[in-house]
Amino acid sequence: MRTGSPSWSGTRGVADLSTGQPFGATDNVRIAGITKEFTATAVLRVVDKGQTSQTDPLEKYVPGVVNGTTATIADLLGMRSGIPDFTANAAFGKRFDADPTLPWTDRDTLAVIAEAGRPDVAPGEKVAYCDSNYALLGIVLAKVTGRTAGEVITTEVIQPLGLRSTSYPTAAAVPTPHPQAYVPDVAAPPAPFDNKAKPPKLVNEPPPRAPCSPLSPTCRRCSWSTSRRTSPRRPSPSSRRSTPTSWRSGRLGP
């Protein structure tokens, strides 16, 4: 945490339940839903370069998606597209739970979205947190730049901000040191976790969505948070016009 020049870092808990190894402030972790902040910034960078526009409909880049003819890039950034959330699909959930490392492509994501058959709501009707929005923005980044979303995020966000310990992974392995990832028993969400009675399932996988989750030490999160608020290299013209809803609400996703 950084407020002005003073900074503070700290961790709680253990990195491995079997050994009791403490969770270190420099351990590498997948930043999961915080990837959306990086994706949004990369999109706004290409908007400022004139490669796309916030008013462009999704259909221009990704044909055939429900609501795609009327939902704009700005709608996707602000979680206002009304497009069904592919991670809420029950069949997808079963597949992912059975094999968290299953191969996954943009085509797979689009197929799951299409299974819904109809939009949740009309674009702009309401704000609803939805992973599909940012999976689709990853596809848009690739279409307008001719590079992968990970490459765009690296060259437009990670490198310009000097986040030397942050990377966009191309493989499932997490660099050491890193904590062991676990999936707890969520059959009774309000109940406290009982790791002894119901040991968590071990996993260490990238989420099957585009863009995938970058890696960053815990202590580097403060550098990113400070940079996106204050850096003169941040794309201020577009970011002032469309700050993603997930930033404003503080909800960054799974």
Secondary structure, 3 states (H helix, E strand, C coil): CECCCCECCCCCCECCCCCCCECCCCCEEECHHHHHHHHHHHHHHHHHCCCCCCCCEHHHCCCCCCCCCCCEHHHHHCCCCCCCCHHHCHHHHHHHHHCCCCCCCHHHHHHHHHHCCCCCCCCCCCCCCCHHHHHHHHHHHHHHHCCCHHHHHHHHHHCCCCCCCCECCCCCCCCCCCCCEEECCCCCCCCCCCCCCCCCEEECCCCCCCCCCCEEEHHHHHHHHHHHHHCCCCCHHHHHHCCCHHHHHCCCCC
